[in-house]
Amino acid sequence: MRAMTAHRLISASSCRRAAQLFNIFTVAALLVSLSALLIGKLLADQHVTFLPLVMSLPPIMIWLGASIFVYASIAHHPNARAVHYNKWAGYRFYGVMGSLMVFGPGIYGLFDGWQGLVLVQGLAVAIIVPWALYDIYRAAREPWQDMDIEVEE
C-alpha cells in the first residue's frame, strides 16, 4: 500500500523565528541571571553571602536543560538557514558554558566571593550576548521565504 502525502506550508516568519529562537532565549537567560546576581548582592548581608549565587544560577541551569530540547527541535528544521543559525548559537552557548566549567573555578578563586562570580558571569554575557544579538539582527534582515514541504500521512 502506498503512503499518502500532504503538502504543508512553513511560513517565512516561522523560519525566521526558528533561526532566532535559541539566541533570544540565551540572551534572556544570561541577562536574567546576571540581574539576579546583582540584585542578590544588593539584598545580601554579611550572614547570607551565598544569596547572589543562589539567585543567579537557576536561570542558567533551567536554560541549559531547556536549550537541549530547543536545539534538537530546530536542528531538524526543513530550512537550512534556520538550522545554520541554530547550530552557531549552540556552538557559542555550549562552548562558552563548557569553558567556564573548566576555567570558572580558577577565575572565581582569584577574587574574594561574589566579585569572582560577577566576573565569570560577566565573561559569559560579554562573549555570548553581542554575537547572539548580531545573529538575531542578521536573521531578521535575511530574505526568508515560505516553504512548501511534503509530509507522509
C-alpha positions in Angstrom: 0.0 0.0 0.0 1.3 3.4 -0.9 1.6 6.2 1.7 -0.4 9.4 1.3 1.5 12.6 1.1 0.2 16.0 2.0 1.7 19.4 1.4 2.4 21.7 4.4 3.3 25.3 4.3 6.0 26.7 6.6 5.8 30.4 6.6 8.7 32.7 6.2 8.1 34.2 9.7 8.2 30.7 11.2 11.6 30.1 9.6 12.9 33.4 10.8 11.6 32.8 14.3 13.2 29.3 14.3 16.6 30.9 13.3 16.3 33.5 16.2 14.8 31.4 19.0 17.9 29.8 20.5 19.7 33.2 20.6 16.7 35.0 22.1 16.3 32.6 24.9 20.1 32.6 25.6 20.2 36.3 25.8 17.2 36.4 28.1 18.6 33.7 30.4 22.0 35.3 30.7 20.6 38.8 31.4 18.1 37.5 33.9 20.9 35.5 35.6 23.3 38.5 35.8 20.5 40.8 37.0 19.6 38.2 39.7 23.2 38.1 40.8 23.4 41.9 41.2 20.0 42.1 43.0 21.1 39.2 45.2 24.3 41.2 46.1 22.2 44.2 47.0 19.9 42.2 49.2 22.5 40.0 50.9 24.0 41.0 54.2 27.1 39.6 55.9 25.3 36.5 57.1 23.8 35.5 53.8 26.8 35.8 51.5 25.6 32.9 49.3 22.4 34.7 48.2 23.8 36.1 44.9 24.9 32.6 43.8 21.6 31.0 44.8 19.6 33.7 42.9 21.8 33.7 39.8 22.2 30.0 39.0 18.6 28.8 38.4 18.0 30.8 35.1 21.2 29.4 33.6 20.6 25.9 34.8 17.0 25.9 33.6 18.0 27.3 30.2 20.9 24.8 30.0 18.4 21.9 30.3 15.7 23.5 28.1 18.2 24.6 25.5 18.9 20.9 24.6 15.2 20.5 23.6 15.1 23.8 21.7 18.4 23.0 19.9 17.3 19.5 18.9 13.9 20.7 17.6 15.4 23.3 15.4 18.3 21.1 14.3 15.9 19.1 12.1 14.1 22.2 10.6 13.5 21.9 6.8 15.0 25.3 6.3 18.8 25.0 6.1 19.4 28.7 7.1 17.4 28.3 10.3 19.5 25.2 11.1 22.7 27.2 10.4 21.8 30.0 12.8 20.7 27.4 15.4 24.0 25.5 15.0 26.2 28.5 15.6 24.1 29.7 18.5 24.5 26.3 20.1 28.3 26.3 19.4 28.6 29.6 21.2 26.5 28.8 24.2 27.7 25.3 24.9 31.3 26.2 24.1 31.4 29.2 26.5 29.5 27.4 29.2 31.8 24.3 28.9 34.9 26.5 29.0 33.6 28.3 32.1 33.1 25.0 33.8 36.8 24.4 33.3 38.2 27.9 33.8 35.5 29.4 36.0 36.6 28.0 39.3 40.1 29.4 38.7 38.7 32.8 37.9 36.4 32.7 40.8 39.3 31.7 43.1 41.3 34.8 42.1 38.8 37.1 43.7 37.0 37.1 47.1 33.5 35.8 46.9 30.9 37.5 44.7 33.4 39.5 42.6 34.6 36.3 41.1 31.1 35.2 40.3 30.3 38.6 38.7 33.5 38.2 36.6 32.6 34.6 35.5 29.0 35.5 34.6 30.2 38.8 33.1 32.5 36.9 30.8 29.7 34.7 29.6 27.5 37.7 28.9 30.3 39.6 27.2 31.1 36.7 24.9 27.7 35.4 24.1 25.3 38.3 24.1 26.8 40.6 21.4 27.1 37.7 18.9 23.7 36.5 19.7 22.1 39.9 19.3 24.0 40.3 16.0 22.7 36.9 14.8 19.1 37.9 15.8 19.6 41.1 13.7 21.1 39.2 10.8 18.2 36.6 10.8 15.7 39.5 10.9 17.3 41.1 7.8 17.6 37.9 5.8 15.0 37.4 3.0 13.0 34.4 4.3 10.6 32.7 2.0 7.6 30.4 2.6 8.4 26.7 2.2 6.1 24.0 0.8 7.1 20.6 2.1 5.6 17.1 1.6 4.7 15.1 4.6 3.7 11.5 4.7 0.5 10.8 6.5 
